[in-house]
Amino acid sequence: FATLSIRNRDLMVAIARRMVVGNFLYKFKPQEIAMTAWAFAHFDISDQALMRGMAKRILQDGYLREFNSQAVAMTSWAFATLGVYNARLMEAIAERVMEE
């Protein structure tokens, strides 16, 4: 939908709600987290529960090391575009970027 620029706020809200239930986000690969964050930012739909959940998942021990440079960039861009500031996440991303 995002790639086609089809904006359906109700669908995006439903997706966000589903993603924060239980451990659903913990099934996502880094690229899937990044693409989801990008899609929400692309449509300027900020769901605080989803963004907190994604940040928590990304900060899980060792998970951020699995992100390639594109996933790191997409995720950083999405959080910045949506104005979601998470100091721990930004510090972890900065450290991850410096590893490369």
C-alpha positions as a Markdown table, in Angstrom:
| # | Residue | x | y | z |
|---|---|---|---|---|
| 1 | Phe | 0.0 | 0.0 | 0.0 |
| 2 | Ala | 2.7 | 2.5 | 0.9 |
| 3 | Thr | 4.7 | 1.9 | -2.2 |
| 4 | Leu | 1.6 | 2.5 | -4.3 |
| 5 | Ser | 0.8 | 5.6 | -2.2 |
| 6 | Ile | -2.6 | 4.1 | -1.2 |
| 7 | Arg | -3.3 | 5.8 | 2.2 |
| 8 | Asn | -5.8 | 3.9 | 4.3 |
| 9 | Arg | -5.6 | 5.2 | 7.8 |
| 10 | Asp | -8.1 | 2.7 | 9.2 |
| 11 | Leu | -6.0 | -0.2 | 7.8 |
| 12 | Met | -2.8 | 1.3 | 9.2 |
| 13 | Val | -4.3 | 1.7 | 12.6 |
| 14 | Ala | -5.6 | -1.9 | 12.5 |
| 15 | Ile | -2.1 | -3.1 | 11.5 |
| 16 | Ala | -0.5 | -1.1 | 14.4 |
| 17 | Arg | -3.0 | -2.6 | 16.9 |
| 18 | Arg | -2.2 | -6.1 | 15.8 |
| 19 | Met | 1.5 | -5.6 | 15.8 |
| 20 | Val | 1.6 | -4.6 | 19.5 |
| 21 | Val | -0.4 | -7.6 | 20.7 |
| 22 | Gly | 1.6 | -10.2 | 22.5 |
| 23 | Asn | 5.0 | -11.0 | 21.0 |
| 24 | Phe | 4.0 | -10.4 | 17.3 |
| 25 | Leu | 6.8 | -7.8 | 16.8 |
| 26 | Tyr | 9.3 | -10.4 | 18.0 |
| 27 | Lys | 8.6 | -12.5 | 14.9 |
| 28 | Phe | 9.7 | -9.6 | 12.6 |
| 29 | Lys | 13.0 | -9.6 | 10.8 |
| 30 | Pro | 15.0 | -6.3 | 10.9 |
| 31 | Gln | 14.0 | -5.4 | 7.3 |
| 32 | Glu | 10.3 | -6.0 | 8.2 |
| 33 | Ile | 10.6 | -3.7 | 11.2 |
| 34 | Ala | 12.3 | -1.0 | 9.0 |
| 35 | Met | 9.7 | -1.3 | 6.2 |
| 36 | Thr | 6.8 | -1.1 | 8.6 |
| 37 | Ala | 8.3 | 2.0 | 10.3 |
| 38 | Trp | 8.9 | 3.5 | 6.9 |
| 39 | Ala | 5.3 | 2.9 | 5.8 |
| 40 | Phe | 3.9 | 4.6 | 8.8 |
| 41 | Ala | 6.2 | 7.6 | 8.4 |
| 42 | His | 5.5 | 7.7 | 4.7 |
| 43 | Phe | 1.8 | 8.3 | 5.5 |
| 44 | Asp | 2.6 | 10.5 | 8.5 |
| 45 | Ile | 0.7 | 8.1 | 10.8 |
| 46 | Ser | 2.3 | 8.1 | 14.2 |
| 47 | Asp | 1.1 | 5.3 | 16.5 |
| 48 | Gln | 2.9 | 5.8 | 19.8 |
| 49 | Ala | 2.2 | 2.2 | 21.0 |
| 50 | Leu | 3.6 | 0.8 | 17.8 |
| 51 | Met | 6.7 | 3.0 | 17.8 |
| 52 | Arg | 7.4 | 2.1 | 21.5 |
| 53 | Gly | 7.0 | -1.5 | 20.6 |
| 54 | Met | 9.3 | -1.3 | 17.7 |
| 55 | Ala | 11.9 | 0.6 | 19.8 |
| 56 | Lys | 11.7 | -2.0 | 22.5 |
| 57 | Arg | 12.2 | -4.8 | 19.9 |
| 58 | Ile | 15.1 | -3.1 | 18.2 |
| 59 | Leu | 16.8 | -2.5 | 21.6 |
| 60 | Gln | 16.5 | -6.2 | 22.5 |
| 61 | Asp | 20.0 | -7.6 | 23.2 |
| 62 | Gly | 21.8 | -8.0 | 19.9 |
| 63 | Tyr | 18.9 | -7.4 | 17.6 |
| 64 | Leu | 20.1 | -4.1 | 16.1 |
| 65 | Arg | 23.3 | -5.8 | 15.0 |
| 66 | Glu | 21.2 | -7.8 | 12.5 |
| 67 | Phe | 20.1 | -4.6 | 10.8 |
| 68 | Asn | 21.9 | -3.8 | 7.5 |
| 69 | Ser | 22.7 | -0.2 | 6.6 |
| 70 | Gln | 19.4 | 0.2 | 4.7 |
| 71 | Ala | 17.3 | -1.0 | 7.6 |
| 72 | Val | 19.1 | 1.3 | 10.0 |
| 73 | Ala | 18.6 | 4.2 | 7.7 |
| 74 | Met | 14.9 | 3.5 | 7.1 |
| 75 | Thr | 14.2 | 3.0 | 10.8 |
| 76 | Ser | 16.1 | 6.2 | 11.8 |
| 77 | Trp | 14.3 | 8.2 | 9.1 |
| 78 | Ala | 10.9 | 6.9 | 10.1 |
| 79 | Phe | 11.4 | 7.7 | 13.8 |
| 80 | Ala | 12.7 | 11.2 | 12.9 |
| 81 | Thr | 10.0 | 11.9 | 10.4 |
| 82 | Leu | 7.3 | 11.0 | 12.9 |
| 83 | Gly | 9.0 | 13.1 | 15.6 |
| 84 | Val | 9.4 | 10.0 | 17.9 |
| 85 | Tyr | 12.4 | 10.6 | 20.1 |
| 86 | Asn | 13.8 | 7.6 | 22.1 |
| 87 | Ala | 17.2 | 8.5 | 23.5 |
| 88 | Arg | 18.2 | 4.9 | 24.1 |
| 89 | Leu | 17.3 | 3.9 | 20.5 |
| 90 | Met | 19.1 | 6.9 | 19.0 |
| 91 | Glu | 22.2 | 6.1 | 21.0 |
| 92 | Ala | 22.0 | 2.4 | 20.0 |
| 93 | Ile | 21.6 | 3.4 | 16.3 |
| 94 | Ala | 24.5 | 5.8 | 16.5 |
| 95 | Glu | 26.7 | 3.0 | 18.0 |
| 96 | Arg | 25.5 | 0.6 | 15.3 |
| 97 | Val | 26.4 | 3.1 | 12.5 |
| 98 | Met | 29.9 | 3.6 | 14.0 |
| 99 | Glu | 30.5 | -0.2 | 13.8 |
| 100 | Glu | 30.4 | -0.1 | 10.0 |
